[in-house]
Amino acid sequence: MYFLFLRLLISNKIILYSFSVSCFTMLSCDICGETVTSEPDMKAHLIVHMEDDVICPFCKLSGVSYDEMCFHIETAHFEQNELERNIERINSVQYGTSDNRTDSTLQCRMEVNSSIHSACASNHPKILAQSLPKEGSLKHKGFHSENVTESRKFLKSKEKQSDLTKIKGSIYETMYSPPECPFCGKIEDCSQDMETHVKTKHTNLLDTPLEGMDRVQCSRDLELAQQLQQEEDRKRRSEESRQEMEEFRKLQRQYGLDNSGGYKQQQLRNMEIEVNRGKMHPSEFHRRKADMMESLAIGIDDGKTKTSGIMEALYRYYQNAATDVRRVWLSTVVDHFHSSFGDKGWGCGYRNFQMLLSSLLQNDAYGDCLKDMSVPCIPKIQSMIEDAWKEGFDPQGASQLNNRLQGTKAWIGACEVYTLLTSLRIKCRIIDFHKSTGPLGTHPRLFEWILNYYSSEREGSPKVVCTSKPPIYLQHQGHSRTIVGIEERKNRTLCLLIFDPGWPSRDMQKFLKQDMEASSLKQLRKFVGNLKHKQYQIVAVEGVLSSEEKIARRQASQVFTAEKIP
């Protein structure tokens, strides 16, 4: 089917009229559908559709002939008309026939200027004489249709002229848009520069366009995926870093390494709180403050948290009562020390060391290495441990605590107690019960070891055995206590006797009564089922070190190890 398009300017719009020529020479008007047998008849027929007034599409001028209107547009609206012709050329390029359609499409022009001129001249002779050029006819090439294909048939009706205008506007915008590289997105000023860019930068992609485009897309997808993964990793690392820092700060607060002050600062702060609550008189505050400052100056504990005489009271009780106990072994004399305003919440390790040292100071076997020593206050104990670190003991432990204890609320454990005792030439050992050895998470091996420790000096078979063995430092997660003896019940079960630095003096005073009841011992007694922490460590004193032995143990502490059971 061949298509002929006649472009007419009618009713303020550019209308495309087309008629088709069939292989049987029957022509059909695409405007009204009427069929004719020849091209002259079709031209005559199309004149009928041109009887309406011609209106300028740019300024709405009407009432003139077609040629007069052409001349008006050519002179008054040259720039607008030139733009229209450019769009026509774009239409010809975009919708023109390809090589493989040449045989099926007719490219033609129809010139009907003479017919239109004759029709208009009879109606408006005056205007024609004033406006037409001397040659008497106007042939305006802007009104000839360009090559179009069958895909343009949708423009044949008057109602679709607005769609044509929108399409042309879009094409116009595209014509002036700078070209963009389909491979890397780079923008060039003109198509020639873009062609050069593509040929020089993407030659390998031009050889196999489809595969090249696939590789480009895959590359872009991979790059995007990597960017997203990197962003996710960055956020994850940031969150992990924040959580680690928060955990580190919590541990610092928990173990007294948050630079919030030490024993002195906490003592004063808590006493001020008591005064504000009305629980302490201001005069009492100043008296206690003076006592604390004196104790810190001389480095000796003021004894305000000490309770003495408990071991003697226990000996009397077991001699006269405790019918359910087969035998009991007691350590040497021990004073109980409890926490105060200055170390509440973190001072248990220091208080247990004070208990252990109070026993050694009353034992003549340790008089040589502890000569002229008294039970030190907590800041003094911190200073003594720092001195042991300076001597070279336990460098790893010192590093973990930043080589500093004074002025902090840092916790100490079995390793620091061992280090301090060894620096004083006290022979001791650490035993690590690193996992349970009984049902339900219990530690029967711990009880058996302590029984062997105290009963090794067995002489005869008395019910109450006052041994020469010092108390044992007992450490577990979050707390430490002091073991002062062990019971063997008539049913052969074992029970530890334990001092806890968390018990205040008023609780310990009840053990000093002459008529101590069995129920009072419930606080001291700990059976196998009562100790269910995952791990326990003990520090047991076994004598005095020579100077050579002290040096050897200092060297061995470079890599600190403990005996493990099991």
Secondary structure, DSSP 8 states (H G I E B T S, - for coil): -EEEEEEEEETTEEEEEEEEE-TTS-EEETTT--EESSHHHHHHHHHHTT-S-EE-TTT--EEE-HHHHHHHHHHHSHHHHHHHHHHHHHHHHHHS--GGGTTT--------HHHHHHHHHHH-HHHHHHHS-TTS----GGGS-----GGGGGG-SGGGHHHHHHHHHHHHHHHTS--B-TTT--B-SSHHHHHHHHHHHSHHHHHSHHHHHHHHHHHHHHHHHHHHHHHHHHHHHHHHHHHHHHHHHHHHHHTT-SSS--HHHHHHHHHHHHHHTTSS-HHHHHHHHHHHHHHHHHTB--STTEE--HHHHHHHHHHH--TTEEEEEE-S---EE---TTTTTT-HHHHHHHHHHHHHHT-GGGTTTTTT---B-HHHHHHHHHHHHHHTS-HHHHHHTTT--TTS-----HHHHHHHHHHTTEEEEEEEE-S--SGGG--HHHHHHHHHHHHTT--S--SEEE-S---EEEEETTEEEEEEEEEEETTS-EEEEEE-TTS-HHHHGGGGSTT--GGGGGGTEEEGGG---S-EEEEEEEEE--HHHHHHHHHHTTS---EE--
